[in-house]
Structures are given as structure tokens and as C-alpha cells.
Amino acid sequence: MSIKIKFIFFLLAGLSILAAPACKRKKKVPEKNADTFMAGQTDMLIDESCAPIIEEELFVFTSSYTEAKPRLLYKTENELLSLLLTDSIPYAIMTRDLTADERRLMIQHTRPPDANRFAIDAVSLIVNQASADTTITVSEVKAMLNGEFKSDRSVVFDNPNSSLVRYLKDLAGTKELKAKNVYALKNNKEVIRYVATHPNSIGITGFSWLNDPDKDYADDVKKVKIVGVKDNSRKDDIGFTKPSQESLALKTYPFIRSLYIIDCTGRDGLGKGFASFVLSDRGQRIILKSGILPEVMPGREINIVKEQNTERVN
């Protein structure tokens, strides 16, 4: 073999050795759905009773970060917890924090939860606009749920597996709501529609569903009214109150619940990015505008404009 042929042989061999790692590197293609703080795709479990406020937050979030494509999976609380605690989807938005046992289970799965409260909602009682009853006491609500309150009214609420039903069971101190005139429907919209068309009924629904409703049930909201509730166990008699940002902040309305983001992903992905947005000043302003109470009250900006010898506050 001539020197020239040997040189060509070794040159080609060397190039093939150098090309091998490059080929291997080319095979390591990034996942198509890999998510970052403000981009990509990820699954998020959402308690369906939180839908109105989460959809408002998501609209602004994805408008600002166009590469962010979160997939929202609306579930009842029971369905949501089943997926979260079995490590199927480690991110959820709920109407309560995890219990101590649930936290221990997630830690055992090496997914310690990062829980952040971002808003306070109310459980509202509604009646038809034609109804003359506009007030009720907490003790009467408990009696009504336990079938001890004599009334021919139909009491309706959302899905039997929902967080709202769990709240009502805790309130009534019972494991089952067995009253004859208490019925479960499918969701909060159905509750509002039922009360709007049945004068002799009372509905129990999330307060956020009654503020700025979507077009498909806005007319039904106009046909119902919120009932004032009095906590007759309080030492100070504050009378009957309705849910509002003021009554939630002062805790004068008795039926309140906290909304939480539970992040068990353990990384700075899209879920943490969305949580950071919701907890930011901008995200909290969206909650404030929605009618429920934000976790942190956004600051108010005041511009003072000097005009000759006067000052104008904007």
C-alpha cells in the first residue's frame, strides 16, 4: 500500500470516528412538549368549581406568553385528588390545601408539594328572583342539609363528587347528605339554571360563578338573587351578610373557602410559571376584578399632576 493510499485510509477512518459522536448527539432530540417557565405544554388539574377565575387568568397569561400552551383538565375534587395522589399529574388547583396525610403521601412519592393560596372564594346560596325568602341562618342551613329543616324547597348543588359537596358535608357534620329534598346536579351552571327556572328552590354554588358570567348562562344569573346569611353562633350580632370582597376580607360572611395552587412537579416548569403569574400583582388584579378576594391586595397607583397652582390626582 502506497503512502498516499495509507494517508487517505487513515483520513477517512479519523473522520468516521469524529462523526460518530456527532451522530449520537443528533439523536438526542428534545421532547416536543418539554415545558419551561413561560413556554411549552404541561397538564394542569383544575377543580371545575374554580373554572371562571382560572380561565380569566389563563387568557391573560397565554396572551402575554404566546409559547405557553397549558392543558387544563377540569375535574371534580375526588377525580382530581385521585390523579394527583397517584402521581399521574403532579399539578392541581383546588379549593383547599392538602391534608397532612396527603402531604406525606406526596413526599413518599418524592414529590413534596409546594402549596400557595391565591384567592378566597365564597359558597353562595341563591334563590329565584320571585322568591320572598332572602335570608337564612347558618343553623338553618345545617338543618336543611341534614333533613331536619321543615321546608318543601328543593336544595340543589353541583356534582356529588365535588369540592362544594365536601364543604357542605363538613359544614353539616355528616358523611352523607341524605335529606329527601337535597339533589346533586352536574355543575355550577346547572345549579344556576335550575334555580332560575324553579321559584321554589334554593341553590348552593361558588360565588365566582355569579360575577361576570359567560354568555351561555348570563341570562340565568339575572333571574336569581343571593341570600343573606347570619351566623347565629357569633357573639357579636352583625346581622345577615352576603358574599362580597368586603365581607370576605372582614370574615363577616360565614361560608368562605380558600383557593390553592398545589405544585408537586419539583422544577421550574410551566406550572410554576403560571403560579408565579397568578400570585403576581397582575394576576392578583385579575382576581380583584373578578369579584372574589385576592390573597394579596394589589397596590394602587396614584399619579399627581401639577397644573399651575393646583394639583390633580388621577
C-alpha positions in Angstrom: 0.0 0.0 0.0 1.5 3.3 -1.1 1.9 6.2 1.3 -0.8 8.2 -0.5 -3.3 5.4 -0.1 -2.4 4.9 3.5 -2.9 8.6 4.2 -6.4 8.6 2.5 -7.3 5.4 4.5 -6.4 7.0 7.9 -8.0 10.3 7.0 -11.3 8.6 6.3 -11.0 6.5 9.4 -10.4 9.6 11.5 -13.3 11.4 10.0 -15.6 8.5 10.8 -14.5 8.4 14.4 -15.2 12.2 14.8 -18.5 11.9 13.1 -19.8 9.1 15.4 -20.3 11.3 18.5 -21.9 13.9 16.3 -24.4 11.3 15.1 -25.2 10.3 18.6 -25.7 13.9 19.6 -28.2 14.4 16.7 -30.3 11.5 18.0 -30.9 13.3 21.3 -33.8 15.3 20.1 -35.5 17.5 22.8 -39.1 16.4 23.7 -41.7 18.3 21.7 -43.8 19.0 24.8 -40.9 20.0 27.1 -42.0 23.0 29.1 -40.1 25.9 30.6 -41.2 28.7 32.9 -43.1 30.6 30.2 -43.3 28.2 27.3 -44.2 24.6 26.2 -47.0 22.3 27.3 -48.0 20.7 30.6 -51.1 19.2 32.2 -52.8 21.1 35.0 -55.6 19.6 37.1 -58.3 22.2 37.8 -61.2 21.8 40.3 -64.1 22.6 38.0 -65.6 24.9 40.6 -62.6 27.2 40.0 -63.2 27.4 36.3 -64.3 31.1 36.0 -61.3 32.7 37.6 -58.7 30.2 36.2 -60.0 30.8 32.6 -59.6 34.6 33.2 -56.1 34.1 34.5 -55.1 31.8 31.7 -56.4 34.1 29.0 -54.1 36.9 30.1 -51.2 34.6 30.8 -51.3 32.9 27.3 -51.8 36.3 25.6 -48.7 37.6 27.3 -46.6 34.4 26.8 -47.7 33.1 23.4 -45.5 30.0 23.6 -47.2 28.8 26.8 -49.7 26.0 26.0 -51.0 24.6 29.3 -53.7 21.9 29.0 -56.3 22.4 31.6 -58.1 19.3 32.8 -61.3 20.2 34.7 -62.2 17.5 37.3 -64.3 17.1 40.4 -62.3 17.2 43.6 -62.4 13.4 44.0 -61.2 12.8 40.5 -58.5 15.5 40.8 -57.1 14.0 44.1 -57.1 10.5 42.6 -54.8 11.7 39.8 -52.7 14.0 41.9 -52.0 11.5 44.8 -51.2 8.6 42.4 -48.6 10.8 40.8 -50.4 10.8 37.4 -50.4 14.6 37.1 -48.4 16.4 39.8 -50.1 19.9 39.5 -53.5 21.0 40.7 -55.6 24.0 41.5 -58.0 23.2 44.4 -60.4 24.8 46.9 -58.3 23.6 49.8 -54.8 22.8 50.9 -53.6 19.2 51.1 -54.1 17.4 54.4 -51.2 16.1 56.5 -51.7 12.6 55.2 -51.9 13.7 51.6 -48.7 15.7 52.0 -46.9 12.7 53.5 -48.0 10.5 50.6 -46.6 13.0 48.0 -43.4 13.2 49.9 -43.2 9.4 49.8 -43.6 9.7 46.0 -40.5 12.1 46.1 -42.8 14.9 45.0 -43.1 17.3 48.0 -46.0 19.7 47.5 -45.5 23.5 47.1 -48.9 24.9 48.1 -49.8 28.6 47.6 -53.1 30.2 48.4 -54.0 32.7 45.7 -57.6 33.8 46.4 -60.6 33.5 48.8 -64.0 32.5 47.4 -67.4 32.2 49.0 -70.1 29.5 48.9 -73.2 31.3 47.9 -76.9 30.5 48.5 -79.2 31.6 45.7 -83.0 31.7 45.2 -85.2 32.7 42.3 -85.9 36.4 41.8 -89.6 35.6 42.5 -88.8 34.2 46.0 -89.7 36.2 49.0 -87.1 34.5 51.2 -83.9 36.5 51.1 -82.2 35.5 54.4 -81.2 32.3 56.3 -79.1 31.4 59.3 -76.2 29.0 59.5 -78.1 26.7 61.8 -81.0 26.6 59.4 -78.6 25.7 56.5 -77.1 22.8 58.6 -80.6 21.6 59.5 -81.6 21.8 55.8 -78.6 19.6 54.7 -79.4 17.1 57.4 -83.1 16.9 56.6 -84.1 18.4 59.9 -85.5 21.7 58.4 -89.2 21.5 57.6 -89.5 23.0 54.1 -90.8 22.0 50.7 -88.0 23.8 48.9 -85.7 21.8 46.7 -82.0 22.3 47.5 -79.6 21.8 44.6 -75.8 21.8 44.3 -73.2 20.6 41.8 -71.7 17.2 41.2 -71.8 14.8 44.2 -68.0 14.3 44.0 -67.3 18.0 44.0 -65.3 20.1 46.5 -68.6 22.0 47.2 -70.3 18.8 48.4 -67.3 18.0 50.6 -67.6 21.5 52.1 -71.3 21.0 52.8 -70.7 17.7 54.4 -68.1 19.2 56.7 -70.5 22.1 57.5 -73.3 19.7 58.3 -71.1 17.3 60.2 -72.2 14.3 58.2 -70.7 11.8 55.8 -73.7 11.7 53.5 -76.3 14.3 52.5 -79.4 12.2 52.8 -82.2 14.8 53.0 -85.1 13.9 50.7 -85.2 17.3 49.1 -81.5 17.8 48.5 -80.3 17.0 45.0 -77.0 16.9 43.1 -76.8 18.1 39.5 -73.8 18.1 37.3 -72.1 21.5 37.7 -72.5 25.1 38.9 -74.1 26.3 35.7 -76.9 23.7 36.0 -77.5 24.9 39.6 -77.9 28.5 38.5 -80.2 27.4 35.6 -82.3 25.2 37.8 -82.9 28.0 40.4 -83.6 30.5 37.6 -86.5 28.3 36.4 -87.8 26.9 39.7 -89.1 29.5 42.1 -89.4 27.0 45.0 -85.8 26.1 45.1 -82.5 27.1 46.7 -79.1 26.6 45.1 -75.7 26.4 46.5 -72.8 27.5 44.2 -69.4 29.2 44.1 -69.6 33.0 44.3 -67.2 33.3 41.4 -69.8 31.8 39.1 -72.1 34.8 39.7 -69.7 37.5 38.8 -69.2 38.4 35.1 -70.9 35.2 33.8 -70.3 33.8 30.3 -73.0 34.5 27.7 -74.3 30.9 27.8 -75.7 31.4 31.3 -75.7 35.2 31.9 -79.5 35.4 31.5 -79.9 32.8 34.2 -77.8 34.8 36.6 -80.1 37.7 36.2 -83.1 35.5 37.3 -81.5 34.6 40.7 -80.5 36.6 43.8 -78.1 35.9 46.6 -79.4 35.1 50.0 -78.1 36.9 53.1 -76.7 34.6 55.8 -76.4 35.1 59.5 -74.0 33.2 61.7 -76.1 32.9 64.9 -73.2 31.3 66.8 -71.2 34.5 66.8 -71.2 36.6 70.0 -71.3 39.8 68.1 -74.6 40.2 66.2 -73.6 41.5 62.7 -76.9 40.6 61.1 -77.3 39.0 57.7 -74.4 39.4 55.2 -73.9 38.5 51.6 -70.6 37.5 49.9 -68.5 40.4 48.7 -64.9 41.3 48.8 -65.5 43.3 51.9 -67.3 40.5 53.8 -64.7 38.0 52.7 -61.9 40.3 53.9 -63.6 41.1 57.2 -64.7 37.4 57.6 -68.3 38.6 58.3 -69.7 36.2 55.7 -69.6 32.7 57.2 -69.2 30.4 54.2 -65.8 31.0 52.7 -63.1 28.8 51.2 -59.6 29.3 50.0 -58.2 28.5 46.5 -54.8 26.9 46.3 -52.2 26.1 43.7 -50.6 22.7 44.5 -47.3 22.2 42.6 -45.6 18.8 43.1 -43.5 18.9 39.9 -40.3 19.9 41.8 -39.0 22.0 38.9 -39.2 25.4 37.3 -41.6 24.4 34.6 -44.7 26.0 33.1 -46.8 25.1 36.2 -44.5 27.2 38.4 -44.5 29.9 35.8 -48.3 30.1 35.8 -48.4 30.0 39.6 -45.9 32.9 39.7 -48.2 34.9 37.3 -51.3 34.3 39.3 -49.6 35.4 42.5 -48.0 38.4 40.9 -49.5 41.9 41.1 -51.0 41.5 37.6 -52.6 38.1 38.5 -54.0 39.4 41.7 -55.6 42.3 39.9 -57.4 39.9 37.7 -58.8 38.2 40.8 -59.8 41.6 42.3 -61.6 42.5 39.2 -63.5 39.1 39.2 -65.2 40.0 42.5 -63.6 37.5 44.8 -60.8 38.3 47.2 -57.1 38.1 46.1 -54.6 36.7 48.5 -52.5 39.9 48.2 -54.3 43.2 47.7 -52.7 44.9 44.6 -51.2 48.3 45.2 -53.0 51.3 43.9 -51.0 53.7 41.7 -51.7 57.4 42.2 -50.4 59.9 39.7 -50.2 63.5 40.9 -50.2 66.0 38.0 -49.2 69.6 38.8 -51.2 72.2 36.9 -50.1 75.8 37.7 -51.3 76.4 41.3 -53.4 73.2 41.6 -52.8 69.5 41.9 -54.9 66.8 40.2 -54.9 63.3 41.5 -55.6 60.6 38.9 
